[in-house]
Amino acid sequence: MAKQSKTDLQNVPAAAARFINRVISKMRYRKKIRRDVQVELMAHFEDELKDCATDQEKDQKAQQLIADFGDAKLLAVLLRRAKKRCRPLWRKVLVRTLKVFGIIFLYVLLCFSPLIVGTPRITVNYLDWLNELVRQSKDEADNAKPYYEKAIDLYMAMPEFLSRRMSDCPADLNDVELDSLSTWLKKNEPAIGMFRQGADRPYYWNTYQTDEEGELATGVMQHAMAPLASYKRLAQTMSWRVRYDTHNGDIDSALRNSVALLRFGRHLQGHGLLTEQLVGTAIEALAHEVVFTVLNKVDVPADALETLQKELEKLVSDPEPVICLEAEKAFWYDQIQRTFTDDSHGSGRVLIRGIPYAVGDWKDGIWRFVSFSYPDRREVVASIDTHFEQAAELSDKTPWDWHTEDPVLDEWSNVVPKSLMLGIVGPAHSRVAQVEWRLKTDREALLTVLALMRYQKKIGRYPTSLDEVVAAGYLEKLPMDPYGDNPLIYEKTKDSFVLYSIGLNFKDDGGEPGKSSAGRLRKWSDNGDTVFWPLLEIQSQ
């Protein structure tokens, strides 16, 4: 005889079987638990009905039991809860943990959905905007860039030993090296000639290009940076040309090429991309060093000093700033239109690529993510505009203003926390302003040295103060030291003079230049003054 199943409901009346099945179906619980409950209910009915003698009596007794149990659905709920309470503790913890993680996962998906649903709309061609900004309707014939490009094409590579000795003068070379220098410079005469033609042009601008996708942050930057290394090599070539002319006593050629190098550096400043402008400041700084070297090595006639000073004054009087960040906005605006949706009314919501532009730091990012509180497109653009307005205001302040007023970085506090990307470039823009002020100080110092030398040749002695130079008409005004609240410091010595700025430590060290950690003299250092004259063997920063 076959063994009877524990869940065989044939041993109970039909009404009881139907009731048990209804309760089990209403439990909506795991199969094993429902099977156990079915066995328990069946056993309960069997125990209660075992004393009944007839089927009719069993049916009546079963109906009474069903009535005592009450509603099948309610009983199912109570049984399900009872079974849950009887679960082991580890199982309860596991189930609840899984539920919590499930809820978190679903909420994260909900938070992610606005960041991945939607597409940006490219409505503005910022490449055209950028090119129009830098050209400003100037005549193509006035552009120096084609000449510099031709000079690059004509350029002959520098001998390796010269590239390692950029701070040396021809007098420091042996006969073989000097001959190699002469040969190399002769080979580069066509490039130098084309370079000088470019330097004679009144303007310089780049025509930017981009990749097929038109994204400025990739294609334009790569295109703009391509010629910059060649520009540096041209500047180094002109530096050697000036020093070689000075070594041979050809002062007119040395000064003419120095002016060309100064104009080259100035051409790259005040417009275009920040990278280009920084290369321009480095080239002008090299030109300043070269001119100081010429003045230190040879006795330059008074008329040549006057011509050089007027050329430098013309460059300094150019209203175009040293560094202008206006073109940089194109990259930011282009990124915003590619990382935010567009509601056709100047706003939109951020997409996942735009998160670095919409959050300040990781804490801010988490809060905005879970609270759906990202700034909209209009707010982010306003933050960018405010940042660049503050950058322009800060660049107008001197380092002395930064030192005596609230710390410069505090002025970014209202903008930087709103954007991770602005937080990255904020300090960088502050350092750019410092580079700009160093170059401006170099210019003032060079003009002052030229004026002092002209005064000496005319009067026969150096003045006792800079006021005499201004009174004699060799300087329009006293050269102010942006690192202090007084003019550059001038002291007459027995045969010459000392001219210096109090420099990065904002205190007068008596004309004692700072030093590097290795003990070498350093022009821009925070442990001494920035000495312009007499020309020392200073390691430029």
HELIX and SHEET records of a PDB file:
HELIX    1   1 LEU A    9  ASN A   11  5                                   3    
HELIX    2   2 ALA A   14  MET A   27  1                                  14    
HELIX    3   3 LYS A   31  LEU A   49  1                                  19    
HELIX    4   4 ASP A   55  PHE A   69  1                                  15    
HELIX    5   5 ALA A   72  ARG A   85  1                                  14    
HELIX    6   6 LEU A   89  ILE A  116  1                                  28    
HELIX    7   7 TYR A  126  ARG A  135  1                                  10    
HELIX    8   8 GLU A  140  ASP A  142  5                                   3    
HELIX    9   9 LYS A  145  LEU A  154  1                                  10    
HELIX   10  10 GLU A  160  SER A  163  1                                   4    
HELIX   11  11 PRO A  170  ASP A  172  5                                   3    
HELIX   12  12 ASP A  175  LYS A  187  1                                  13    
HELIX   13  13 GLU A  189  ALA A  199  1                                  11    
HELIX   14  14 LEU A  216  VAL A  220  3                                   5    
HELIX   15  15 MET A  221  MET A  225  1                                   5    
HELIX   16  16 LEU A  228  HIS A  247  1                                  20    
HELIX   17  17 ILE A  251  HIS A  267  1                                  17    
HELIX   18  18 LEU A  274  LYS A  297  1                                  24    
HELIX   19  19 ALA A  302  SER A  317  1                                  16    
HELIX   20  20 GLU A  328  THR A  339  1                                  12    
HELIX   21  21 ILE A  352  GLY A  354  5                                   3    
HELIX   22  22 ILE A  355  ALA A  358  1                                   4    
HELIX   23  23 TRP A  362  SER A  371  1                                  10    
HELIX   24  24 ARG A  377  ASP A  396  1                                  20    
HELIX   25  25 PRO A  399  THR A  404  1                                   6    
HELIX   26  26 VAL A  408  TRP A  412  5                                   5    
HELIX   27  27 VAL A  416  LYS A  418  5                                   3    
HELIX   28  28 LEU A  420  ILE A  459  1                                  40    
HELIX   29  29 LEU A  466  ALA A  471  1                                   6    
HELIX   30  30 GLY A  503  ASN A  505  5                                   3    
SHEET    1   A 3 ILE A 489  LYS A 492  0                                        
SHEET    2   A 3 PHE A 497  SER A 501 -1                                        
SHEET    3   A 3 THR A 530  TRP A 533 -1                                        
SHEET    1   B 2 GLY A 514  LYS A 515  0                                        
SHEET    2   B 2 LEU A 521  ARG A 522 -1                                        
END                                                                             
